[in-house]
Amino acid sequence: MGRKGPKRHLKRLPAPWFWPIGRKEYKWTVRPVPGPHPLERCIPLLIVVRDILGLAKTAREARIIIKRGYVRVDGVVRKEPRFPVGLMDVITVERLDQSFRVLPTPKGLRLHPIDGGEAGFKICRIEDKTTVKGGHLQLNLHDGRNVLVRVADPANPVEDVYRTLDSLKLAVPRQEVLEHFKLQEGAYAIITGGKNIGAHGRIVQIRELPGVKRRRFEVEIEAPSGEHLRSILDCVFVIGQEEPAISLPEVG
């Protein structure tokens, strides 16, 4: 009889390279459940608690901490140890009064400490737009969220000021839109993939290439050090209009 459902096991060797686990110490590791982030761009909550934050020594201890509701992700208590945590997620350990934001670095996804004020919001990128019943607009975000924009007149949708690859500053867990950051020259962005992953700065130029999809357009970013970096639109995540709306780790 064939297997039913998705795979439930994951060996340590083919696990994502940025997971801080010993590759040859044991054979198996925890496999994240299907959720807001894909396998190659997430970290299971159990590994966050045990291997990154060091709140537990074993998987059993980490499961107890998570099952008792001591850890929140984006303001919501998550009791599934295999829950996938990914880009821009906010992790809060209330009993320790500590909060962290998941950010890209040259070493992959890492947790960056933030204060209580920053823990109340996150930034999401618009991956797609959909017109739903009634002519209203639905924004599909990078972490699986959907934001509904009410349109008064579908024939003249003046409320549609959003474009794919723009970013939204959302209050969590209410999911209220606080700000809209457009992907344009002069905006502040962070690179989420490629050899310059983790670098951030102001967008200097966006080069439109004939016959190439918009996500593959070239982008030139000026880092705070004055260095000019190149990437593509698909790997650029806007985090502010002129200055970053979140605190960022130093890029060494």
N, C-alpha and C positions, 0 to 999 in steps of 0.2 A: 504494500500500500504506500502511495506517495506521501510526501510531506505536505501538511496543510498549513497555510499561512506563511509569513515571512520567516527568515532565518532568526534564530534566537541565541546563537552562539557567535563568538568572535575570538579568534586567536590573537595573541599579543603582537606577533610579528607583523601582520598586515594592518594593524590598527593605525589610525592617523598619526603622522610623524610627530605632531606637537603634543601628544598626550604624555604626561610625565610619569610613565610607568616603566618598570624593568622589562625589557623585551624577552630575556632568557631566564628570568627568575622563576616564572610559572608559565604554563601553556596558555591558559585562558584569561580573558578579561571580560568586563561587563559590556554588553552591546546595547546602545541606546535604543529606546522604543521609537517608532515613528512619531514625529512631532513637528515643531515649528522650524527646525533646522535639519539639514541632511547630515548623514553620517560623517562625511569628510569635512564638514564645517561646524562641528559641535563637540562638546565634552559632556559625558554623562555626569549627572549630579553627584553620583557616588564617588567618582574620581575627583570631583571638585572638593568634596568634603574631606576625603581621606588623603589624597596625594598632593593637592594644591594648598588647601587651607590647613591641613594637618590637625583637624579636629578629631580624627579617629586613627587608630593603628591598623584596624582590620576592616574588611568589608562588612562584617556583622555589626561592628560598632557604628559604622557609617549609616547602615540601614536603620538602626535604632534612632539615630539623631534625625534622619529624614522622616521616618514614619511618625515620629512624635510631633512633627510640624514646626521644627525649630528653624527651618530654612525657607525663605521666600524668594521667588523668582518673579521679577516685575510686579512686586506687591502681592502676589498670590502664593499661598502656602502650597508647596509641591511635595507630595508624600510618595512619589514614584522615584525610587533610587536610580532608575535608568532614564529619567527625563533628560532630553537633550538641551544643553545650555549653549547658546551661540552668540554671534556678533551683536553687540550693544545691549545684551541682556543685563539687568541689574539684579545682583544676588545680595540678599540681606540676611545676616544672622542676628536676630533680634536680641538674644540673650547676651551677646558680646557687643551689641550696639555697633556693628561693623557692616559696611556696604561696599560692594565692588561692582565695577562695570567691565564686561568682557570686551576687550579691544584687540585689534590686530597688531602684532609686533614682528620684528624680523625672526623671532623664534616661534611664530604661530600665534594662536589665540592665548591671551594671558589676562589675568584678573588685575584690574587697576583700582586701588583704594579710592573711594569717594566719600564726601561728607553727606550728612542727612538731607541737605537741600537738593543735591543732585540725585539722590535715590528716588525722588518723586517723579522723575520723568526719564524717558529714553528717546532716542532718535531712530526713526525707521525710514527706509528708502522705499519709494514707490516703484514696484516692479511691473505693474500692469494696471490698466483702467478698464472697467466694465460698465456698460449701461444696463441697469436692471429695470424691473417693472415700474412703470410710472415715469420713466425717463430720468430717474435719479442716477447719480454717479457713484460707483463703488471703486474705491482705491484698494488695490491688492499690495500689501507690504511685504518686505523681505522676510519677516518672521512669521508669516502665515496669517497675520491679522488682516481684517477687512474694515475699512472706514467708509461709512455711507455719507455722501454729500447730497443734501436735499436740493433739488432744482425746482424753482418756482415755475419756469416756463421751459419745457423741453425743446421748443422750437428755437429759443434764444437762451442757452444755458450760460448766463453771465457768471454763475458760481464756479464754472469749470476753469479755474486758473492753475490747475495742476498738470504736470507733465511727468511722464515716466523718467525715473532716475532722480527726480527731485526728492527732498527729504522732509519729513514731518517731525516736529517735536511733540511727543504725546505724553500726557499725564498718565501715570500708571498707579493703580490698575483701572482707573476710570476710562481710559482711552479717549480723553478729550484732546482735540488738536489745539496746541498752544502757539505754535509758530510754523511757518512754511518757509523752507530754505530752497531756493531755486538753484538748479545746476546751471551755472553761467560763469563767465569770466569775472573774477573778483571774489567769488565765493571761497570759503575755507573748506578744505576737504582732506580726507585721510585715504591712503591707498590700502586696499584690502587684499591685493593679490599681486603676484609677479615678484621680480627681484627687489622691488622697492617697497614691499609690504611693510606697513607700520609707519612709513614716512607721511608727513602731513605738511600742509602749507596752503598758500593762496593759488587759485587757478589763474594762470597767466594767459593761456591761450587754449582754445579748442579748435582743432583742425578737422574740418569736414573733408572726408575723402570720397571721391566719386566712385560709385559702384560698391560702396562698403556700408554695411548696416551701422546705424547710429551707435550702437554699443561698442563698435570697434573703432570709433573715431579716436584720434590721438589727442592726448591732454598733456599740457606742460604745466608743472606745478613748481612754484618757488617756495622752498623750505625756509624756515626762520633763519637758518644759517646763511641764506643767500644762494644756496645750491639749487640748480634747476634740474628737475626730475621729469621723466616721461612715463606715461602709462596709457591705458585706454579707458574709455568711459565706463565700461563694465566693471572695472576694478577701482573706481573712484566713488567715494561715499561722502556726500556733502554733510558737514557737521556744524555749519554756521554761515551767516551771510558775509560778514567781513572778518569776524573773530570767531574762534571755536566756542560753541555753546556748552561744551563739556571740558573737564580737565583731562589732560593727556599726559602719558608717560614720556620721559625723555628718551629720544632715539639715540642710542650710542653706537 
